[in-house]
């Protein structure tokens, strides 16, 4: 049984629910903005960044884009505010702030 992911979050009957341990579809995580419930968010201080990219592989949600070997701004739509990137930056180029 597969469920159309467009029905998730909509009032649906029990027949429309997915069975346990089944992946509804490939690559669907981009369609769900899971960062909206975060209470803290990382802030990128570009002037302190040395482009070492040590923060990129440690992000569990792949919220730090890299284009032409340079990191970009955070993807706050998917960032959960865990702070792992802050700990990984040896230059202090990432800080945490509260979300208003």
C-alpha positions as CSV (number, residue, x, y, z in Angstrom):
1,X,0.0,0.0,0.0
2,X,1.4,3.4,-0.9
3,X,0.0,6.8,0.1
4,X,0.0,9.9,-2.0
5,X,2.2,12.3,0.0
6,X,0.0,15.2,-1.0
7,X,-2.6,13.8,1.4
8,X,-0.3,14.0,4.4
9,X,-1.5,16.7,6.9
10,X,-5.0,16.5,5.5
11,X,-7.9,15.0,7.3
12,X,-7.9,11.5,5.8
13,X,-9.7,8.3,6.7
14,X,-7.9,5.3,8.1
15,X,-7.9,3.7,4.7
16,X,-5.6,6.5,3.3
17,X,-3.0,6.1,6.0
18,X,0.4,4.4,5.3
19,X,1.3,1.1,6.8
20,X,4.1,1.1,9.3
21,X,7.7,1.0,8.1
22,X,6.8,1.9,4.5
23,X,8.5,4.9,2.7
24,X,5.7,6.9,1.0
25,X,7.9,8.2,-1.7
26,X,11.5,9.0,-2.6
27,X,12.9,12.5,-2.1
28,X,9.9,13.8,-0.2
29,X,11.9,15.5,2.6
30,X,12.3,18.6,0.5
31,X,8.5,19.0,0.4
32,X,8.1,19.2,4.2
33,X,9.4,22.4,5.9
34,X,10.3,20.9,9.2
35,X,12.3,23.9,10.5
36,X,9.2,25.9,11.4
37,X,9.0,24.6,14.9
38,X,12.6,25.4,15.9
39,X,13.1,27.8,18.8
40,X,16.8,28.5,17.9
41,X,18.4,29.2,14.6
42,X,22.0,29.4,13.4
43,X,23.2,32.7,12.1
44,X,26.0,32.8,9.5
45,X,28.6,35.5,10.0
46,X,30.1,35.8,6.5
47,X,32.9,38.1,7.5
48,X,34.3,35.5,10.0
49,X,33.9,32.5,7.6
50,X,37.1,31.1,6.1
51,X,35.2,28.7,3.7
52,X,36.7,25.6,5.3
53,X,33.3,23.9,4.9
54,X,33.7,21.9,8.1
55,X,30.1,22.8,9.0
56,X,28.6,21.2,5.9
57,X,29.0,17.5,6.5
58,X,28.0,17.7,10.2
59,X,24.5,19.2,9.5
60,X,22.1,16.3,10.0
61,X,19.5,18.1,7.8
62,X,21.7,19.2,4.9
63,X,20.7,22.8,5.6
64,X,24.0,24.4,4.5
65,X,24.2,24.7,0.7
66,X,27.5,24.8,-1.1
67,X,27.9,26.4,-4.6
68,X,31.2,26.6,-6.3
69,X,33.1,25.5,-3.2
70,X,31.6,28.3,-1.1
71,X,28.9,27.8,1.6
72,X,25.7,29.7,1.3
73,X,23.0,30.9,3.7
74,X,21.1,28.4,5.9
75,X,18.0,26.7,4.6
76,X,15.8,27.7,7.6
77,X,12.9,25.8,6.1
78,X,14.5,22.5,7.1
79,X,16.9,23.6,9.9
80,X,15.9,22.2,13.3
81,X,18.3,24.5,15.3
82,X,20.4,21.7,16.8
83,X,23.6,23.8,16.9
84,X,26.0,21.1,15.7
85,X,27.3,23.5,13.0
86,X,28.1,26.1,15.7
87,X,30.3,23.5,17.5
88,X,32.0,22.5,14.3
89,X,33.1,26.0,13.2
90,X,36.6,26.8,14.5
91,X,36.3,30.4,13.5
92,X,33.1,31.4,15.3
93,X,31.4,32.2,12.0
94,X,28.1,30.6,13.2
95,X,26.2,31.7,16.3
96,X,22.8,30.7,17.6
97,X,19.9,33.1,18.1
98,X,16.3,32.7,19.4
99,X,13.5,32.7,16.9
100,X,10.8,35.4,17.5
